[in-house]
Each structure stands twice: as structure tokens, then as C-alpha cells.
Amino acid sequence: MKFLYKLFLVLFSLQLISCEDDDYQNIPVEQPLAAEEREEYSGGEATVFNATQEAFGFFASKLTQEEQTAFGIGNSFFRQSWVSAPASTTARDGLGPFFNANACASCHFKDGRGRPPAFDGELGRGLLLRFSLPGSHANGSSFSDPIYGGQLQDNAILGQTIKGKYNITYQILTETLADGTVIELQKPIYQINNLGYGALAGGILVSPRIANQMIGLGLLEAVSESTILGFIAANNSNGISGKANYVYDVESNSQKLGRFGWKANQPSIRQQVAGAFLGDMGITTSIFPNENAPPSVDLSTIPNGGSPEISNSNLDKIVLYSSSLAVPARRNVSDQNVLKGKKIFNDIQCASCHIPKMQTGNTYSIAALRNQIIRPYTDMLLHDMGNELSDNAPDFLANGNEWRTQPLWGIGLINTVNGHTNLLHDGRARNVTEAILWHGGEAQNSKLKFKQLSTKDRNDLLSFINSL
């Protein structure tokens, strides 16, 4: 009897083990995810493997020796301060008479991203206010204020009255995530004060704009127009409908595809650079030869730095510099949490607008940037981002709710380079989570899916975005 009892126990134990083994075999094993080949090369051959504070400041590796020399000169003009005329530094005089900053690098510090002022009166950190009025010129550009022009310059050279100042207060809003996390958002409210030349026009539209990081601009310019327009059909689903902006190109006197600026309102890096020289620093070029000053200011009594104040030769070098800054490599591309975050990024349709990968064309002026597989995470198109982000200011074909999809490459290094993580067109978002929660309009569904993520999935998604 004892023998049979022991035999029963042995057989029963073996049966349990067998069942446990069967159950173990039936448990699905999660297969590790893998990065794509060369996924870390965000800028193709124009990628730099550097994640320090200097990460945004390197030239594309295959520039010619002549281009490298021009890059160095352009870098000098970009970083050094301009002064009012007359001055012994004749190549860098002509600042103002009205300006926001005295150097490109004041707003694009280390070729990086600007931020809102940390306190009232802080100047030249990369946020400016654009002015426009309803209606447009024959070339499609918006009407500007008859006294203050298209931009509030909050600084002036000695002897001139500053156009005006502004300060910012914030309304606090909250979003609650599925795991109970409460996120505070800050909505900026702008007050323009101390106007030096009378009141602004009735119905004035004010659009705040933050200076963007400079990396990869030439690569984006090298993408063919047909590739960008092809994205319209590709993302025209699930409430997503990208739109091209066609804008005025001054030198060709024609309409061209807009590529640069928060509303894709500039057709080329060259015109973007020249526009910033005039609007931000009061430096004239052959593209924009006329100073921007209130009608009551007699410009003939104010010394200038020449006509124009920057020569075409030097402008060309600054344009080449701005076009050929390399893109930092991705980090942690093979980490499983990053790869899971990448899958979530696609699953919640972030990639419908932030298109991961494309190829540059074969005719671009800088040979080193031709035929490159790049990963900028943008479609270069306009999208309706909802009422909360609206500036209500049309810009060529862009309406007040529409903004160009911001390239995400380099986003994880902004804090390293610039010491902050402010995002969106006005810097209101203090981190990636806040930036996502400000998305509305065409991105509303993606935002709602983001809010429903588990804590781990949300952290994986943020790890992926910060690896870009």
C-alpha cells in the first residue's frame, strides 16, 4: 500500500511538472527589437558623432576645401557681434538703427535654439514678435504695421528711441494622463508696452517666433520639391492633411515652395538669412536693401554700414555656413526601451507628419549634401495644430492654425547645447511631454492616444524622442 501511494505521488508530481513545462512553452516570448541599418546617421554622410555642448556646430564632413574655408568665415560672421556705423570694423558695422540682437549667435547660441526671456527686460535670447494686418500684397505677403513694420525690434542704437518692449505672463492649464499624472501647461499672454512711435494699428496680429537650431538646413533644402509634395498624398488620412505653402521669392520675383520658418514662409536658406539680418539686426543686403524704420525717423541722418551693409560675397559665406552644419548622430538607437518608444511613435501616428526618412536630391549646390538618406522627422508641410496654438495670423497660404512640421532631429541635445528644453513656436512647452499635450487639430487623436499610454510606454516614447 505504501508503495502504491509513493508511486501515485511520483506520477502526480511528474504530471505537474509536465503541465508547468507546457504552460511555460505556451508563454509568448517577446522578441527583441532591432534598429534599422545606419539608423544613427540622421544626416546621412553629413552626420557628426558628437553629443557635447558643441554638437550643433560642425560642418558636413565631405565639404570641399574651398567650402570649408567659406564655412569658417561664415561662422565668424555668424558668431561675432555687429556694431553701429561708422566703425573701424567696416565689414561688421551697420547694426540697427533698430534691432533685436547684435549677433546671429545671440538668438542661435552655439547654432542652437532660442528661448523666451527668463525675466522682463532680458534681451536677445531668441524670441521675437511678428506683426501683420489682415489682407495681403499682390505677392501674397501679409500687410505690416504702417509704423512699426513687420516685427517689434526691442533695441536701438545710441540716440534712437526704441520701438517698444513686451512682457509675458502665463495662464496655467492642466492635463491629466491616464495614470493620474497631472501636467501643468503654461499659455503665454503678451503685453506690448513702451511704444516709442505711437499706437499700433487697429486689428494688429501678433505672432511670437522662437529661433530654431541651425542643424541640417541644407539637407532639407536639398530634398526635391516632388518628394515634399508626395508627402501630401501619403499623410492624407485619419484626419491628417498636409499642405504646401507657396511664398514669394524676392530674387526670382516668383512664387516658390516654402521650406523654412515656423510657417514655411521662406523659400530658401538665402532669403531666410537675409530676412533675419534685416529684421533681427537691421543689416541690409542686396535682397532686402531698405532699412526698417518708422516713417518719422530720418534715416539720412543716421550713418549706415554701406549699401548694402553686408556684401554678396560675405552673405554667400554665411548662407553656406547655415546650409552645411552637420546633424548630430542618434544616441542609444539599439536600446530596447528606445526601440519600443519608436514603435509607439509610429503606432500613435506621430510619424504621419514627423516623417522619419527621406532622400535628398542630386542637384543641390553643395555636393556633399546630395543623394543622402536623412532622418529629420518632418514632412516640411503645414498642418492645422488647433486653436490653442493658433496665432490667428495668416502667412502666405498658411492660416492662423497652421504650422510647419518641426524637424525633430537634435531635439534630445537642445538641453546639452542650450541649457533648456523649451519647445514649440513660442517656447511655451518646457519639455517634450508639454509639447505633445499642446498638439490639437490634426494631431488631436495622437495626443489623446499619448494621454492613454501607460507610464512605462510613455517613458519609452520620450526616451525615443530624446534619442533623436
C-alpha positions in Angstrom: 0.0 0.0 0.0 2.8 2.4 0.9 4.4 1.5 -2.5 1.3 2.4 -4.4 0.9 5.7 -2.5 4.5 6.7 -3.3 4.1 5.7 -6.9 1.0 7.9 -7.1 2.9 10.9 -5.6 5.7 10.5 -8.1 3.4 10.3 -11.1 1.3 13.2 -9.9 4.5 15.3 -9.4 5.7 14.4 -12.9 2.3 15.4 -14.3 2.5 18.8 -12.6 6.0 19.4 -13.9 4.8 18.4 -17.4 1.9 20.9 -17.1 4.2 23.6 -15.9 6.5 22.9 -18.8 3.6 23.1 -21.3 2.4 26.3 -19.8 5.9 27.8 -19.9 6.2 26.7 -23.6 3.0 28.5 -24.4 4.0 31.8 -22.8 4.9 34.1 -25.8 8.4 35.3 -25.6 8.9 38.9 -26.6 11.3 39.1 -29.4 14.0 41.8 -29.1 13.5 44.8 -31.5 16.3 45.8 -33.8 17.4 49.2 -35.1 17.5 49.8 -38.8 20.7 49.8 -40.7 22.6 53.1 -40.2 19.6 54.5 -38.2 22.0 56.5 -36.1 23.1 58.5 -39.2 20.4 61.2 -39.0 22.1 63.4 -41.6 23.5 60.6 -43.8 27.1 61.3 -44.5 26.5 64.8 -43.0 26.2 63.2 -39.6 28.6 64.1 -36.7 29.2 61.8 -33.8 29.3 64.4 -31.0 26.9 64.8 -28.1 28.7 67.7 -26.3 27.7 71.3 -26.0 29.3 71.8 -29.4 27.2 69.2 -31.1 25.4 71.6 -33.4 28.5 73.5 -34.6 30.3 71.1 -37.0 30.4 71.2 -40.8 29.3 68.3 -43.0 32.3 66.1 -43.4 32.6 66.0 -47.2 32.7 69.7 -47.9 35.4 70.7 -50.3 38.4 72.7 -49.0 37.0 75.8 -50.5 33.7 75.2 -48.8 35.4 74.6 -45.5 37.2 77.9 -45.8 33.9 79.7 -46.6 32.3 77.8 -43.7 34.9 79.2 -41.3 34.4 82.8 -42.5 30.7 82.4 -42.4 31.0 81.1 -38.8 32.9 84.2 -37.8 30.2 86.5 -39.2 27.5 84.4 -37.5 29.1 84.4 -34.1 30.7 87.8 -33.8 28.8 91.0 -32.8 27.9 93.7 -35.3 28.3 97.3 -34.3 26.7 100.6 -35.3 28.3 102.6 -38.1 30.8 104.2 -38.5 33.3 101.8 -37.0 36.8 100.6 -37.7 35.4 97.1 -38.3 33.8 98.1 -41.6 32.8 94.5 -42.5 30.7 94.3 -39.4 29.2 97.8 -39.0 25.7 98.9 -39.8 23.8 97.5 -36.8 20.3 98.9 -36.5 19.1 101.6 -36.1 16.5 99.1 -34.7 17.3 95.5 -33.8 16.6 92.6 -31.6 20.1 91.2 -31.3 23.6 92.2 -32.3 24.7 88.8 -33.5 23.2 85.7 -35.1 24.6 83.7 -32.2 22.7 85.8 -29.7 19.5 84.0 -30.7 21.0 80.8 -32.1 23.6 80.3 -29.3 26.0 77.6 -30.4 23.9 77.2 -33.5 21.1 76.1 -31.2 17.6 77.1 -30.2 16.4 80.3 -28.5 14.0 80.6 -25.6 11.6 83.1 -24.1 13.1 85.7 -21.8 13.6 84.4 -18.3 12.6 87.8 -16.8 11.1 91.0 -18.1 13.7 93.0 -20.0 16.1 90.2 -20.9 17.1 90.8 -24.5 18.3 88.8 -27.4 17.6 85.2 -26.3 15.7 84.2 -29.4 12.1 85.2 -29.1 10.6 88.0 -31.2 7.2 89.2 -32.1 6.0 89.5 -35.7 3.3 92.0 -36.7 0.8 91.7 -39.5 -2.6 93.0 -40.5 -5.4 91.2 -42.3 -5.0 91.1 -46.0 -2.1 90.6 -48.3 0.0 92.2 -51.0 -0.1 91.0 -54.6 2.8 88.7 -54.0 0.9 87.0 -51.1 2.9 88.5 -48.2 1.0 90.0 -45.3 0.4 93.7 -44.7 2.6 95.0 -41.9 2.0 97.8 -39.3 2.4 101.2 -41.1 4.6 102.5 -38.3 6.4 99.5 -36.7 6.7 97.3 -39.8 6.6 93.5 -39.6 8.5 93.0 -36.4 8.9 94.5 -32.9 12.6 95.4 -32.5 13.1 96.0 -28.8 16.5 97.6 -29.0 18.1 100.6 -30.9 21.4 102.2 -31.4 22.5 105.1 -29.3 20.4 108.2 -30.0 17.4 106.4 -31.3 14.1 105.7 -29.4 13.4 102.0 -29.0 10.3 100.9 -30.9 8.8 99.2 -27.8 9.1 96.4 -25.3 7.0 93.4 -24.3 6.5 91.2 -21.3 4.9 87.8 -20.9 2.5 86.4 -18.3 1.3 82.8 -18.3 -2.1 81.3 -17.8 -1.8 77.8 -16.2 -3.8 75.0 -17.7 -3.7 71.3 -16.7 -3.9 67.9 -18.5 -4.4 64.7 -16.6 -2.9 61.5 -18.0 -4.4 58.0 -17.8 -2.0 57.0 -15.0 -3.2 60.0 -12.9 -0.2 62.3 -13.7 -1.2 65.9 -13.8 0.8 68.1 -16.2 0.7 71.9 -15.9 0.9 73.8 -19.2 1.6 77.5 -19.5 -0.2 79.6 -22.1 1.7 82.8 -22.8 -0.1 86.2 -22.9 1.9 89.0 -24.4 1.7 92.7 -23.4 3.4 95.2 -25.7 4.3 98.4 -23.9 6.6 101.5 -24.0 5.8 102.1 -27.7 8.1 104.8 -28.9 6.2 106.0 -32.1 2.5 105.9 -31.3 -0.1 103.2 -31.2 -0.1 100.0 -33.2 -2.7 99.8 -36.0 -6.1 98.5 -35.1 -6.5 94.8 -35.7 -2.8 94.1 -35.4 -1.9 90.4 -35.4 1.0 89.4 -33.1 2.9 86.1 -33.8 5.7 85.1 -31.4 8.5 83.2 -33.0 11.5 81.3 -31.4 14.8 81.0 -33.1 15.4 77.4 -34.2 18.5 75.2 -34.1 20.5 75.5 -37.3 21.5 71.9 -38.0 20.6 70.2 -41.3 19.1 73.1 -43.1 21.0 72.4 -46.3 19.8 68.8 -46.2 16.2 69.9 -46.0 16.8 72.4 -48.9 18.3 69.6 -50.9 15.1 67.4 -50.7 13.3 67.7 -54.0 10.0 69.6 -54.2 8.4 66.5 -55.7 9.4 64.5 -52.6 7.8 67.0 -50.3 4.6 67.3 -52.3 4.5 63.5 -52.3 4.0 63.6 -48.6 0.7 65.4 -49.1 -0.9 62.2 -50.5 1.0 60.0 -48.2 -0.4 61.6 -45.0 -3.8 62.5 -46.3 -5.7 60.1 -44.0 -7.1 59.8 -40.5 -7.6 63.5 -40.2 -4.1 64.3 -41.4 -3.8 66.6 -44.4 -0.5 68.3 -45.0 -0.5 71.5 -47.1 2.4 73.2 -49.0 3.0 76.9 -48.5 3.9 78.8 -51.7 5.7 82.0 -50.9 7.4 85.0 -52.6 11.0 84.5 -53.7 12.4 88.0 -53.9 15.4 87.3 -56.2 13.4 85.4 -58.8 10.3 87.5 -58.4 8.2 84.4 -58.3 6.2 82.0 -56.0 8.2 79.1 -54.7 7.6 76.2 -52.2 8.1 77.5 -48.7 10.5 75.4 -46.7 11.9 77.4 -43.7 10.4 79.3 -40.8 7.6 78.3 -38.5 5.0 78.7 -41.2 7.3 77.6 -44.1 7.2 81.3 -45.2 10.7 81.4 -46.7 11.7 79.6 -49.9 15.4 79.3 -49.3 18.1 79.5 -46.7 19.5 82.5 -48.5 16.3 84.5 -48.2 15.8 83.3 -44.6 19.3 84.5 -43.7 18.8 87.9 -45.4 15.4 88.4 -43.8 16.9 87.7 -40.4 19.8 90.1 -41.0 17.3 92.9 -41.7 14.5 92.1 -39.3 16.6 91.0 -36.3 19.7 93.1 -36.7 18.9 96.0 -39.1 21.6 94.8 -41.6 20.7 95.4 -45.2 21.6 93.0 -48.1 21.1 93.1 -51.8 17.9 91.1 -51.2 16.5 93.4 -48.6 18.2 96.8 -49.2 15.9 99.1 -47.3 16.1 99.8 -43.6 13.0 99.1 -41.5 12.2 102.3 -39.5 9.1 104.3 -38.5 8.3 107.0 -41.1 9.1 109.7 -38.6 12.8 108.6 -38.4 15.0 110.4 -40.9 17.4 107.6 -42.0 19.5 110.1 -43.9 20.8 111.5 -40.7 21.9 108.0 -39.3 25.2 106.6 -40.6 24.9 103.2 -42.2 27.4 100.5 -42.9 27.2 100.8 -46.7 24.6 100.0 -49.4 24.2 97.1 -48.7 25.7 96.7 -45.3 26.8 93.1 -46.0 28.3 92.3 -49.3 27.0 89.4 -51.5 30.4 87.7 -51.0 30.0 87.7 -47.3 26.3 86.9 -47.4 27.2 83.8 -49.6 29.6 82.6 -46.9 27.0 83.0 -44.1 24.5 81.1 -46.3 26.9 78.3 -46.9 27.7 78.1 -43.2 24.0 78.0 -42.4 23.4 75.3 -45.1 26.2 72.9 -44.2 26.0 72.4 -40.4 26.1 68.7 -39.7 23.4 66.8 -37.8 24.3 65.0 -34.6 24.0 61.2 -34.6 21.3 59.4 -32.8 22.1 58.0 -29.4 21.0 54.7 -27.9 19.4 53.5 -31.2 19.6 49.8 -30.1 18.3 50.2 -26.6 15.1 48.2 -26.2 13.2 51.0 -24.5 14.1 53.4 -27.3 13.1 50.9 -29.9 9.8 50.3 -28.1 9.3 54.0 -28.0 9.9 54.2 -31.7 7.1 51.6 -32.3 4.8 53.6 -30.1 5.7 56.8 -32.0 4.5 55.0 -35.2 1.5 53.3 -33.6 0.0 56.6 -32.3 0.6 58.2 -35.7 3.3 60.8 -34.8 5.1 59.6 -37.9 2.2 60.7 -40.1 3.6 64.3 -40.0 7.0 63.7 -38.5 8.1 61.5 -41.4 11.2 59.7 -40.3 13.2 59.2 -43.5 13.7 60.7 -46.9 16.4 61.2 -49.5 18.0 64.4 -50.8 18.1 65.2 -54.5 21.1 65.0 -56.8 21.3 68.7 -58.0 21.9 70.6 -54.8 24.6 73.3 -54.9 26.6 71.6 -52.1 27.7 68.3 -53.5 28.3 66.8 -50.0 24.6 67.0 -49.3 23.4 65.3 -52.5 21.8 61.8 -52.5 21.8 61.4 -48.7 19.3 59.2 -46.8 18.3 61.5 -43.9 16.1 61.1 -40.9 14.7 64.6 -40.0 11.3 63.6 -38.8 9.4 66.2 -40.7 7.3 66.5 -43.9 8.0 70.2 -44.4 4.3 70.8 -44.7 1.7 72.9 -43.0 -0.7 71.2 -40.6 -3.6 72.6 -38.5 -2.4 72.3 -34.9 -5.7 73.5 -33.3 -6.9 76.7 -31.8 -4.8 76.6 -28.7 -1.6 77.0 -30.7 -3.1 79.5 -33.2 -1.6 82.9 -33.7 -4.5 83.9 -35.9 -2.0 85.4 -38.3 -2.1 84.2 -42.0 1.3 83.9 -43.6 1.1 83.4 -47.4 -1.1 80.3 -47.7 -0.8 79.3 -44.0 -3.7 80.3 -41.8 -3.5 81.1 -38.2 -3.8 77.5 -37.0 -1.3 76.1 -39.4 2.4 75.5 -38.7 5.2 73.6 -40.5 6.0 70.3 -39.0 9.1 70.9 -36.9 12.1 68.6 -37.6 12.8 66.5 -34.6 16.5 65.7 -35.2 18.7 67.1 -32.5 15.8 67.6 -30.1 17.4 65.5 -27.4 20.6 67.6 -27.4 18.9 71.0 -27.0 19.4 70.9 -23.2 23.0 69.9 -23.6 23.8 72.7 -26.1 21.5 75.5 -24.9 20.7 74.6 -21.3 16.9 74.5 -21.7 14.2 72.3 -23.2 11.7 74.9 -24.3 9.8 73.8 -27.5 7.1 74.9 -29.9 7.0 78.2 -31.9 6.9 80.4 -28.9 8.8 78.3 -26.4 5.8 77.7 -24.2 6.4 74.0 -23.8 9.1 73.3 -21.2 9.7 69.7 -22.3 8.6 67.1 -24.8 5.6 66.0 -22.8 4.2 69.5 -22.7 4.8 70.0 -26.4 2.8 66.9 -27.2 -0.1 67.9 -24.9 -0.3 71.3 -26.8 -1.0 69.4 -30.0 -4.5 69.8 -31.3 -6.3 69.9 -34.7 -4.9 67.3 -37.0 -2.8 65.9 -34.1 -5.6 65.7 -31.6 -6.0 61.9 -32.0 -2.3 61.3 -31.5 -2.4 63.5 -28.4 -5.3 61.5 -26.9 -3.5 58.3 -27.6 -0.4 59.7 -25.8 -2.5 60.6 -22.8 -3.8 56.9 -22.6 -0.3 55.4 -22.6 0.9 53.5 -19.5 3.7 55.2 -17.5 6.3 52.7 -19.0 5.1 53.2 -22.6 5.1 57.0 -22.2 8.6 56.9 -20.8 9.7 54.7 -23.7 8.2 57.1 -26.2 10.0 60.0 -24.5 13.3 58.0 -24.5 12.9 57.5 -28.2 12.2 61.2 -29.0 15.1 62.3 -26.8 17.4 59.9 -28.7 16.8 61.9 -31.9 
